[in-house]
Amino acid sequence: EDDAVKRVLSDFGHTELISQQYQQVVNPLYGWLKKLAWIGFMLYSLIVLWKVIFSRLIVRVIEYVRADGPQHLQYVYSNPSTWETKQFFDFSEWQSNINLKPLEMIVFYVKAERVNTDIAVNNLVGNFILLLPLGILLPFLFFKCKNLLTVVAIAFCTSCSVEMLQFCLQIGMADIDDVLLNTLGAIAGYFIALIIFHLLSWKIKQAQFPQLK
């Protein structure tokens, strides 16, 4: 009997994939949850892109169009001496808008000595939870994202892309600490996903099918 089961598993594919397919048959709720997860993933992606890219870029464009005198750039540091001219991009202070020292800004916000506490909390917590839903949704939606290292790699690359895009468009600073917090949030989301998998029994653990565990 064991040899027959192994032969079937070998012929039909990966055990994890068969587990998911079997679960969809015996539990239709699984299929509906996955559809809802896809909808949530698309909405989440649009919200994040709007929050960190599009809304800021729109503000920058509107400020540039309306400016008829000194213009102070939002979201980035700019030298007051340059405010006398109308400008859209100013990379003269690029070194002040990039941080490649790990934990420097995290320690700065934790101490909150020269910054408002609310701003510090928003930056720390906000960056942590930004990619937390990504860590939850990736393992559920994509079979190849069941591995923690894969989720970490995707979260890290996503965060780096956002930081560099913000820096190049001058709608935010490029901060390695933001990348670290984003990635940690995705890791936390991954472990939350594992808990959800366990609670909802999405991985079959029936004694009569030990090969599917």
CYANA upper distance limits for C-alpha pairs under 8 A (distance plus 0.5 A):
  1 GLU  CA      5 VAL  CA      6.80
  2 ASP  CA      6 LYS  CA      6.70
  3 ASP  CA      7 ARG  CA      6.61
  4 ALA  CA      8 VAL  CA      6.78
  5 VAL  CA      9 LEU  CA      6.71
  5 VAL  CA    211 GLN  CA      8.31
  6 LYS  CA     10 SER  CA      6.55
  6 LYS  CA    211 GLN  CA      8.09
  7 ARG  CA     11 ASP  CA      6.64
  8 VAL  CA     12 PHE  CA      6.55
  9 LEU  CA     13 GLY  CA      6.38
  9 LEU  CA     14 HIS  CA      7.40
  9 LEU  CA     15 THR  CA      6.85
  9 LEU  CA     18 ILE  CA      8.36
 10 SER  CA     14 HIS  CA      7.88
 12 PHE  CA     18 ILE  CA      8.17
 13 GLY  CA     17 LEU  CA      7.59
 13 GLY  CA     18 ILE  CA      7.44
 14 HIS  CA     18 ILE  CA      6.84
 15 THR  CA     19 SER  CA      6.58
 15 THR  CA    211 GLN  CA      8.01
 15 THR  CA    212 LEU  CA      6.31
 16 GLU  CA     20 GLN  CA      6.90
 16 GLU  CA    212 LEU  CA      7.55
 17 LEU  CA     21 GLN  CA      6.77
 17 LEU  CA    143 PHE  CA      8.32
 18 ILE  CA     22 TYR  CA      6.43
 18 ILE  CA    212 LEU  CA      8.36
 19 SER  CA     23 GLN  CA      6.54
 19 SER  CA    203 LYS  CA      7.11
 19 SER  CA    204 ILE  CA      6.83
 19 SER  CA    212 LEU  CA      6.71
 20 GLN  CA     24 GLN  CA      6.74
 20 GLN  CA    202 TRP  CA      7.76
 20 GLN  CA    203 LYS  CA      7.79
 21 GLN  CA     25 VAL  CA      7.02
 22 TYR  CA     26 VAL  CA      6.86
 23 GLN  CA     27 ASN  CA      6.06
 23 GLN  CA     28 PRO  CA      8.40
 23 GLN  CA     30 TYR  CA      7.54
 23 GLN  CA    202 TRP  CA      7.23
 23 GLN  CA    203 LYS  CA      8.35
 23 GLN  CA    204 ILE  CA      7.85
 24 GLN  CA     28 PRO  CA      5.94
 24 GLN  CA     29 LEU  CA      8.06
 24 GLN  CA     30 TYR  CA      6.11
 24 GLN  CA     31 GLY  CA      6.44
 27 ASN  CA     31 GLY  CA      8.42
 28 PRO  CA     32 TRP  CA      7.37
 29 LEU  CA     33 LEU  CA      6.61
 30 TYR  CA     34 LYS  CA      6.73
 30 TYR  CA    202 TRP  CA      8.23
 31 GLY  CA     35 LYS  CA      6.85
 32 TRP  CA     36 LEU  CA      6.74
 33 LEU  CA     37 ALA  CA      6.55
 34 LYS  CA     38 TRP  CA      6.78
 34 LYS  CA    140 PHE  CA      7.98
 34 LYS  CA    141 LEU  CA      7.44
 35 LYS  CA     39 ILE  CA      6.94
 36 LEU  CA     40 GLY  CA      6.58
 37 ALA  CA     41 PHE  CA      6.45
 37 ALA  CA    137 LEU  CA      7.37
 37 ALA  CA    140 PHE  CA      8.43
 37 ALA  CA    141 LEU  CA      7.80
 38 TRP  CA     42 MET  CA      6.79
 38 TRP  CA    141 LEU  CA      7.67
 39 ILE  CA     43 LEU  CA      6.74
 40 GLY  CA     44 TYR  CA      6.36
 41 PHE  CA     45 SER  CA      6.59
 41 PHE  CA    134 LEU  CA      8.29
 41 PHE  CA    137 LEU  CA      7.30
 42 MET  CA     46 LEU  CA      6.78
 43 LEU  CA     47 ILE  CA      6.64
 44 TYR  CA     48 VAL  CA      6.66
 44 TYR  CA    133 PRO  CA      8.33
 45 SER  CA     49 LEU  CA      6.66
 46 LEU  CA     50 TRP  CA      6.51
 47 ILE  CA     51 LYS  CA      6.48
 48 VAL  CA     52 VAL  CA      6.55
 48 VAL  CA     53 ILE  CA      8.46
 48 VAL  CA    130 LEU  CA      8.09
 49 LEU  CA     53 ILE  CA      5.86
 49 LEU  CA     54 PHE  CA      6.83
 50 TRP  CA     54 PHE  CA      5.16
 50 TRP  CA     55 SER  CA      5.91
 51 LYS  CA     55 SER  CA      6.37
 51 LYS  CA     56 ARG  CA      7.87
 52 VAL  CA     56 ARG  CA      7.18
 52 VAL  CA    162 VAL  CA      8.22
 52 VAL  CA    166 GLN  CA      8.30
 53 ILE  CA     57 LEU  CA      6.59
 53 ILE  CA    162 VAL  CA      8.40
 53 ILE  CA    165 LEU  CA      8.49
 53 ILE  CA    166 GLN  CA      7.34
 53 ILE  CA    171 ILE  CA      7.88
 54 PHE  CA     58 ILE  CA      6.62
 55 SER  CA     59 VAL  CA      6.85
 56 ARG  CA     60 ARG  CA      6.76
 56 ARG  CA    171 ILE  CA      6.44
 57 LEU  CA     61 VAL  CA      6.73
 57 LEU  CA    169 LEU  CA      8.15
 57 LEU  CA    171 ILE  CA      6.92
 58 ILE  CA     62 ILE  CA      6.63
 59 VAL  CA     63 GLU  CA      6.56
 60 ARG  CA     64 TYR  CA      6.67
 60 ARG  CA     73 LEU  CA      8.21
 60 ARG  CA     74 GLN  CA      7.94
 60 ARG  CA     88 PHE  CA      7.97
 60 ARG  CA    171 ILE  CA      7.94
 61 VAL  CA     65 VAL  CA      6.69
 61 VAL  CA     88 PHE  CA      8.21
 62 ILE  CA     66 ARG  CA      6.62
 63 GLU  CA     67 ALA  CA      6.35
 64 TYR  CA     71 GLN  CA      8.31
 64 TYR  CA     86 LYS  CA      7.56
 64 TYR  CA     87 GLN  CA      7.25
 64 TYR  CA     88 PHE  CA      6.62
 67 ALA  CA     71 GLN  CA      6.87
 67 ALA  CA     86 LYS  CA      7.06
 68 ASP  CA     86 LYS  CA      7.54
 69 GLY  CA     84 GLU  CA      7.05
 69 GLY  CA     85 THR  CA      7.06
 69 GLY  CA     86 LYS  CA      6.86
 70 PRO  CA     83 TRP  CA      5.23
 70 PRO  CA     84 GLU  CA      4.69
 70 PRO  CA     85 THR  CA      6.05
 70 PRO  CA     86 LYS  CA      6.85
 71 GLN  CA     83 TRP  CA      5.37
 71 GLN  CA     84 GLU  CA      7.11
 71 GLN  CA     85 THR  CA      7.10
 71 GLN  CA     86 LYS  CA      6.27
 71 GLN  CA     87 GLN  CA      7.57
 72 HIS  CA     78 SER  CA      7.77
 72 HIS  CA     80 PRO  CA      8.19
 72 HIS  CA     83 TRP  CA      6.04
 73 LEU  CA     77 TYR  CA      7.79
 73 LEU  CA     78 SER  CA      6.94
 74 GLN  CA    171 ILE  CA      7.74
 75 TYR  CA    170 GLN  CA      7.85
 75 TYR  CA    171 ILE  CA      5.83
 75 TYR  CA    172 GLY  CA      5.38
 75 TYR  CA    173 MET  CA      7.73
 76 VAL  CA     97 ASN  CA      6.77
 76 VAL  CA    170 GLN  CA      6.93
 76 VAL  CA    171 ILE  CA      7.02
 76 VAL  CA    172 GLY  CA      5.94
 76 VAL  CA    173 MET  CA      6.47
 77 TYR  CA     93 GLU  CA      7.67
 77 TYR  CA     96 SER  CA      7.04
 77 TYR  CA     97 ASN  CA      6.70
 78 SER  CA     82 THR  CA      7.80
 78 SER  CA     83 TRP  CA      8.43
 78 SER  CA     90 ASP  CA      8.10
 78 SER  CA     93 GLU  CA      6.72
 79 ASN  CA     83 TRP  CA      7.71
 79 ASN  CA     93 GLU  CA      7.43
 80 PRO  CA     84 GLU  CA      8.47
 89 PHE  CA    169 LEU  CA      8.13
 89 PHE  CA    170 GLN  CA      7.28
 93 GLU  CA     97 ASN  CA      7.41
 94 TRP  CA     98 ILE  CA      7.22
 95 GLN  CA     99 ASN  CA      8.50
 97 ASN  CA    167 PHE  CA      7.91
 97 ASN  CA    172 GLY  CA      8.25
 97 ASN  CA    173 MET  CA      5.32
 97 ASN  CA    174 ALA  CA      6.89
 98 ILE  CA    167 PHE  CA      8.21
 98 ILE  CA    173 MET  CA      6.15
 98 ILE  CA    174 ALA  CA      5.17
 98 ILE  CA    175 ASP  CA      6.24
 99 ASN  CA    173 MET  CA      8.37
 99 ASN  CA    174 ALA  CA      6.76
 99 ASN  CA    175 ASP  CA      5.21
 99 ASN  CA    176 ILE  CA      6.58
 99 ASN  CA    177 ASP  CA      8.41
100 LEU  CA    175 ASP  CA      6.93
100 LEU  CA    176 ILE  CA      5.87
101 LYS  CA    176 ILE  CA      7.30
101 LYS  CA    177 ASP  CA      8.30
102 PRO  CA    176 ILE  CA      6.49
102 PRO  CA    177 ASP  CA      6.19
103 LEU  CA    107 VAL  CA      6.42
103 LEU  CA    177 ASP  CA      6.26
104 GLU  CA    108 PHE  CA      6.78
104 GLU  CA    177 ASP  CA      7.83
105 MET  CA    109 TYR  CA      6.58
105 MET  CA    177 ASP  CA      6.90
106 ILE  CA    110 VAL  CA      6.54
106 ILE  CA    124 LEU  CA      7.63
106 ILE  CA    177 ASP  CA      6.91
107 VAL  CA    111 LYS  CA      6.61
108 PHE  CA    112 ALA  CA      6.63
108 PHE  CA    113 GLU  CA      8.12
109 TYR  CA    113 GLU  CA      8.42
109 TYR  CA    115 VAL  CA      7.84
109 TYR  CA    117 THR  CA      8.44
109 TYR  CA    120 ALA  CA      5.28
109 TYR  CA    121 VAL  CA      7.98
109 TYR  CA    123 ASN  CA      8.32
109 TYR  CA    124 LEU  CA      7.83
110 VAL  CA    120 ALA  CA      7.42
112 ALA  CA    116 ASN  CA      7.11
112 ALA  CA    117 THR  CA      6.40
112 ALA  CA    120 ALA  CA      6.87
115 VAL  CA    119 ILE  CA      7.48
115 VAL  CA    120 ALA  CA      7.34
116 ASN  CA    120 ALA  CA      6.88
117 THR  CA    121 VAL  CA      6.64
118 ASP  CA    122 ASN  CA      6.52
119 ILE  CA    123 ASN  CA      6.63
120 ALA  CA    124 LEU  CA      6.70
121 VAL  CA    125 VAL  CA      6.22
121 VAL  CA    126 GLY  CA      8.12
122 ASN  CA    126 GLY  CA      5.63
122 ASN  CA    127 ASN  CA      8.38
123 ASN  CA    127 ASN  CA      6.42
124 LEU  CA    128 PHE  CA      6.78
124 LEU  CA    181 LEU  CA      7.84
125 VAL  CA    129 ILE  CA      6.70
126 GLY  CA    130 LEU  CA      6.48
127 ASN  CA    131 LEU  CA      8.16
127 ASN  CA    178 ASP  CA      6.52
127 ASN  CA    181 LEU  CA      6.12
127 ASN  CA    182 ASN  CA      5.91
127 ASN  CA    185 GLY  CA      8.26
128 PHE  CA    132 LEU  CA      7.44
128 PHE  CA    181 LEU  CA      5.25
128 PHE  CA    182 ASN  CA      5.54
128 PHE  CA    183 THR  CA      8.17
128 PHE  CA    184 LEU  CA      7.08
128 PHE  CA    185 GLY  CA      5.12
129 ILE  CA    133 PRO  CA      7.97
129 ILE  CA    182 ASN  CA      7.57
129 ILE  CA    185 GLY  CA      5.95
129 ILE  CA    186 ALA  CA      8.40
130 LEU  CA    182 ASN  CA      6.71
130 LEU  CA    185 GLY  CA      7.58
131 LEU  CA    135 GLY  CA      7.11
131 LEU  CA    155 ALA  CA      7.53
131 LEU  CA    182 ASN  CA      5.99
131 LEU  CA    183 THR  CA      7.57
131 LEU  CA    185 GLY  CA      6.20
131 LEU  CA    186 ALA  CA      5.63
131 LEU  CA    189 GLY  CA      8.44
132 LEU  CA    136 ILE  CA      7.14
132 LEU  CA    182 ASN  CA      7.98
132 LEU  CA    185 GLY  CA      4.98
132 LEU  CA    186 ALA  CA      4.83
132 LEU  CA    187 ILE  CA      7.80
132 LEU  CA    188 ALA  CA      6.96
132 LEU  CA    189 GLY  CA      5.17
132 LEU  CA    190 TYR  CA      8.40
133 PRO  CA    137 LEU  CA      6.61
133 PRO  CA    186 ALA  CA      7.54
133 PRO  CA    189 GLY  CA      6.53
134 LEU  CA    138 LEU  CA      6.39
134 LEU  CA    155 ALA  CA      8.08
134 LEU  CA    186 ALA  CA      6.55
134 LEU  CA    189 GLY  CA      7.47
135 GLY  CA    139 PRO  CA      7.69
135 GLY  CA    151 VAL  CA      6.94
135 GLY  CA    155 ALA  CA      8.19
135 GLY  CA    185 GLY  CA      7.95
135 GLY  CA    186 ALA  CA      4.66
135 GLY  CA    187 ILE  CA      6.55
135 GLY  CA    188 ALA  CA      7.54
135 GLY  CA    189 GLY  CA      4.71
135 GLY  CA    190 TYR  CA      4.98
135 GLY  CA    193 ALA  CA      7.97
136 ILE  CA    140 PHE  CA      7.62
136 ILE  CA    186 ALA  CA      7.93
136 ILE  CA    189 GLY  CA      5.04
136 ILE  CA    190 TYR  CA      5.57
136 ILE  CA    191 PHE  CA      8.20
136 ILE  CA    192 ILE  CA      6.92
136 ILE  CA    193 ALA  CA      5.33
137 LEU  CA    141 LEU  CA      6.53
137 LEU  CA    193 ALA  CA      7.98
138 LEU  CA    142 PHE  CA      6.19
138 LEU  CA    145 CYS  CA      6.34
138 LEU  CA    146 LYS  CA      8.26
138 LEU  CA    151 VAL  CA      7.56
139 PRO  CA    143 PHE  CA      7.05
139 PRO  CA    144 LYS  CA      8.12
139 PRO  CA    145 CYS  CA      5.27
139 PRO  CA    146 LYS  CA      5.19
139 PRO  CA    147 ASN  CA      8.16
139 PRO  CA    151 VAL  CA      8.23
139 PRO  CA    190 TYR  CA      7.63
139 PRO  CA    193 ALA  CA      7.60
140 PHE  CA    145 CYS  CA      8.44
140 PHE  CA    146 LYS  CA      8.18
140 PHE  CA    193 ALA  CA      7.97
142 PHE  CA    146 LYS  CA      7.90
144 LYS  CA    150 THR  CA      8.14
145 CYS  CA    150 THR  CA      6.13
145 CYS  CA    151 VAL  CA      6.42
146 LYS  CA    150 THR  CA      8.10
146 LYS  CA    151 VAL  CA      8.29
147 ASN  CA    151 VAL  CA      7.15
148 LEU  CA    152 VAL  CA      6.68
148 LEU  CA    187 ILE  CA      7.91
148 LEU  CA    190 TYR  CA      7.54
149 LEU  CA    153 ALA  CA      6.58
150 THR  CA    154 ILE  CA      6.72
151 VAL  CA    155 ALA  CA      6.56
151 VAL  CA    186 ALA  CA      7.77
151 VAL  CA    187 ILE  CA      7.87
151 VAL  CA    190 TYR  CA      7.94
152 VAL  CA    156 PHE  CA      6.45
152 VAL  CA    183 THR  CA      6.81
152 VAL  CA    186 ALA  CA      7.45
152 VAL  CA    187 ILE  CA      7.07
153 ALA  CA    157 CYS  CA      6.63
154 ILE  CA    158 THR  CA      6.50
155 ALA  CA    159 SER  CA      6.54
155 ALA  CA    182 ASN  CA      7.64
155 ALA  CA    183 THR  CA      5.98
155 ALA  CA    186 ALA  CA      6.82
156 PHE  CA    160 CYS  CA      6.63
156 PHE  CA    179 VAL  CA      7.01
156 PHE  CA    180 LEU  CA      8.32
156 PHE  CA    182 ASN  CA      8.02
156 PHE  CA    183 THR  CA      6.10
157 CYS  CA    161 SER  CA      6.60
158 THR  CA    162 VAL  CA      6.82
159 SER  CA    163 GLU  CA      6.69
159 SER  CA    178 ASP  CA      8.22
159 SER  CA    179 VAL  CA      5.85
159 SER  CA    182 ASN  CA      6.99
159 SER  CA    183 THR  CA      7.97
160 CYS  CA    164 MET  CA      6.62
160 CYS  CA    179 VAL  CA      6.75
161 SER  CA    165 LEU  CA      6.54
162 VAL  CA    166 GLN  CA      6.58
163 GLU  CA    167 PHE  CA      6.67
163 GLU  CA    172 GLY  CA      8.00
163 GLU  CA    173 MET  CA      7.52
163 GLU  CA    174 ALA  CA      5.32
163 GLU  CA    175 ASP  CA      7.38
163 GLU  CA    179 VAL  CA      8.23
164 MET  CA    168 CYS  CA      6.56
164 MET  CA    174 ALA  CA      6.56
165 LEU  CA    169 LEU  CA      6.58
166 GLN  CA    170 GLN  CA      6.20
166 GLN  CA    171 ILE  CA      5.42
166 GLN  CA    172 GLY  CA      5.32
166 GLN  CA    173 MET  CA      7.10
166 GLN  CA    174 ALA  CA      7.43
167 PHE  CA    171 ILE  CA      6.90
167 PHE  CA    172 GLY  CA      6.11
167 PHE  CA    173 MET  CA      5.98
167 PHE  CA    174 ALA  CA      5.98
174 ALA  CA    178 ASP  CA      8.49
175 ASP  CA    179 VAL  CA      7.37
176 ILE  CA    180 LEU  CA      6.86
177 ASP  CA    181 LEU  CA      6.66
178 ASP  CA    182 ASN  CA      6.48
179 VAL  CA    183 THR  CA      6.57
180 LEU  CA    184 LEU  CA      6.63
181 LEU  CA    185 GLY  CA      6.61
182 ASN  CA    186 ALA  CA      6.88
183 THR  CA    187 ILE  CA      6.78
184 LEU  CA    188 ALA  CA      6.74
185 GLY  CA    189 GLY  CA      6.70
186 ALA  CA    190 TYR  CA      6.69
187 ILE  CA    191 PHE  CA      7.05
188 ALA  CA    192 ILE  CA      6.80
189 GLY  CA    193 ALA  CA      6.67
190 TYR  CA    194 LEU  CA      6.95
191 PHE  CA    195 ILE  CA      6.89
192 ILE  CA    196 ILE  CA      6.79
193 ALA  CA    197 PHE  CA      6.60
194 LEU  CA    198 HIS  CA      6.73
195 ILE  CA    199 LEU  CA      6.66
196 ILE  CA    200 LEU  CA      6.55
197 PHE  CA    201 SER  CA      6.34
197 PHE  CA    202 TRP  CA      5.78
197 PHE  CA    203 LYS  CA      7.27
198 HIS  CA    202 TRP  CA      7.23
198 HIS  CA    203 LYS  CA      7.61
201 SER  CA    205 LYS  CA      8.31
203 LYS  CA    213 LYS  CA      7.57
204 ILE  CA    212 LEU  CA      7.05
204 ILE  CA    213 LYS  CA      6.54
205 LYS  CA    209 PHE  CA      7.79
205 LYS  CA    210 PRO  CA      7.65
205 LYS  CA    212 LEU  CA      7.63
205 LYS  CA    213 LYS  CA      5.73
206 GLN  CA    210 PRO  CA      7.30
206 GLN  CA    213 LYS  CA      8.16
209 PHE  CA    213 LYS  CA      7.71
